[in-house]
Amino acid sequence: MKIPLFVEVIGEPAVGKTHFAAGFPRVFFIDTTPKAESFVVVRKVIGEEFEKRWVNCPSFEAVRKAVGEAVKREDVATVVIDTSSKLQEMAKAEWLRERKGRERPLPFEYVEIREKIDRLIEAVVSSGRNLVFTSVLKDEYDPSGRKTGRRIRDGYVKTPYMVDLMLKIVLEDRGNEVVRRCLVLKNRFRDRAGKEWIGEIEPNWSGVVKVTGLGAEEVVV
């Protein structure tokens, strides 16, 4: 039985999250950004099949439709949603449109918004396809509204508990060159306290497969 992977890729803008995600096998790329920011990168990585494997979605309904089409296609092994922070905003906007006159949800109503995203996740994973979320970083603020100096992920709030792998892309300036590194923050296939834990991988699909410990025949490609 092949195992689909649910992966979140986090990092600052322009560190290579989109480039990395586009390198997963047989991708279908869903861009949720207002300015279709992934367009240039994905076109370069995917090449001639770009028009069949990339779509910009301005609303949650558009994302839902794109996911529905992707999971029906035999030529799609990986669905990428870039970014999950925008996906969360879209789900909230749709929820508010469904309740005309409401300006904001009450705290306990956010569970209904999250259920919309959970259903998308389930649709992809249950179809036997890999799912990749990209998420940016944002400033952290203390209760008084002042910056703490830390940068934290800005993505779907439940993702850290759901993903198989959480990876962080960083750029390291070594003087004569800039190196892209891929740090492993979560890996459900390995014990973080055990000797087999791996904290960094090559920033590519081969690195992802290797860190899971799964055989090539066990992953979705």
N, C-alpha and C positions, 0 to 999 in steps of 0.2 A: 504494500500500500504506500503510495507517495504522500508525503507530508507537506502541505502548503505552509509557508512561513508568513507570519505577520511581523513586519519590521517597522520600527520608527527610526527615522534619521533626523537628528537635531543638529543645530549649529547656527552660527552667525550668518548674516547675508553674505553671499559670494564666496563661500568656502568650498562649494562643490556638491552640495546636497542633491541638486537636480541632476547633475552629471552622473553622480553615483547611482541614483535611483533609476535613471534611464538605461543603465547598464545591466539591469536585471533581465532575466530571460523573457523574450516575447512580450514586451510591455504594452499596455494600453494606458496612456498618460492622461489624467484628468487634472487640468490646470484650473484652480479656483481663484486665482489672483485677478483683480480688476484689469490689469494691463497685460495679461497673458505673458507673464514674465519668463516662463519656461520655454517659450516658442523657439528662440534661437538655439538654445542648448540641445533641446530634444530633437530638433530638425537635424542638427549636426551629428548627434549620436545615432539616431535611428536611420537616417538616410532616406532612400527612395520610398520607404513605407510610411514616412512621416504623416501624410494626410490621412492614413487609415488608422493611425495609432496615437493620435493626439487630439484633444478637444478642450476648448476653453469653456467653462461652465459658469455663467453669471448668477446662478441661483441653485438652491438645494434641489429643486425639482429637476433642473438640468443635470445635476450630478446623479440623482437617482436614476434618471433615464440612461445616462452614460454607463453607469454600473450595470444596469439591466441588460444593455446591449453587449457589454464586455463579457459578462459571464455566460453568454450564449455562444460566443465565438470559439471555435476550436483552435484558432491561431493565437489565442491570448493565454499566457501562463501567469502573468503578473499585472495587477491593477495598481497604479500609482496615483495617489491623491496628494497634490502639491498646492496648497498646504492644508494641514488639518486645522490650523487656527482659523483660516477663512471658512472652512467647512462648518465649524462651530457657530460662527457668525451667521452663516446662511441658514442653518437649522433654526436658530433663534428668530431670524427675520420671517421665515415661513410660518413658524408657530404664532407669531404676532399677527400675521396676515389672516390666519385662520380664526383669529379672535378679534374681529374688527373693533376698533376703539381702544384696545389695550396698548399702553405705552411700553410696559415692561412686564416680564413674568415675576411672580412672587418666588421667593427662594425655593419653596417646596415644589414649584412647577417645573423647575429645571430638569427634573427627572424625565418629564415628557419630551423635552428637547433632546436629551441624551438618548432616549429610546429611538429617535429617528436615526441618529448616527449608528447606534448599535445594530439596527436592522440592516444598514448598508454594509457594515462589517460582516455580519452573519451571511449576507447574500454572497459576498466574495469568498469568504473562507469555506463556507459549506459547498461552494461550487468546485472546490479543489484547486483554487488559484492562490498564488502568493498575493499578499496585500502590503503595500508600502505607504506609510504616511511620512511626509516631511513636516518638520516643525521648526520655526525660528526661535531665537532667544530674545528676551525682553528684560528691561530693568526691573529689579525687585524693589518694592517700597515697604517701609515699615508702617505700623498703624497710624502714625502721625502724618503720613504722606511724603516722607523724605526717602530718597534713594538710599539703599543699603550698600550699594557698590557691587552687588552680586548680579549676575545675569542668569535668568531662569527660563525654562522652556515655555513657549507660548503655543500650546497645541491642545487637542481634545483632552479634556481633563481625565478621562478614564483610560487613555492609552497606556500609561505606564503599567497598569495592572493587567492589561489584556495582551500585550505584545509578547512574542517569543524572544525577540531581540530588540534592544534599544541601543543605537549606535550614535556616537557624537563625532562629527567631522570637524577637525581643526586644522589650521594652517600654521606651520612652524617655520619661522625665518631663520635659516642657518647661515646667514651671511652671504654665501655665494649662490644659494638656491632657496626656494620656498618649497617645503615638503608638505603634502597632504597626509594627515594621519587619521585613522579611524579607531576610536576608543570604544570599548565594549562596556556599557553601563548596566545592561541586563542580558542574561542568557539563560533561558529556562532549561536548556539542555545540559548545563554544567553547574556544579556547586561552587558558588563564589568563595566559600571557605575551604574548598578542597584543592588538592594539588593540581587538578586538571584545569583549573580556571585560567582562561586566556583573557588578558586585558586589552589587547590591541590586535587588529587584523589588517591585512592588506585591503585598501579601499576599493574593492571590486567584488563581483559576484563569487568568484572562487574563494575569496577570503570569508565571505558569509557562509558558504557551504562548509568550509573547513572548520570554522569555529563551532558549528552545531555538532560536529562529530558524526553526522549522518553520511551515509554512502551516496555516491552520485546517483544511484538508482532509486534512492529513497526520497529525493527532493523533486519538486515540480519544476520542470524546465521546458 
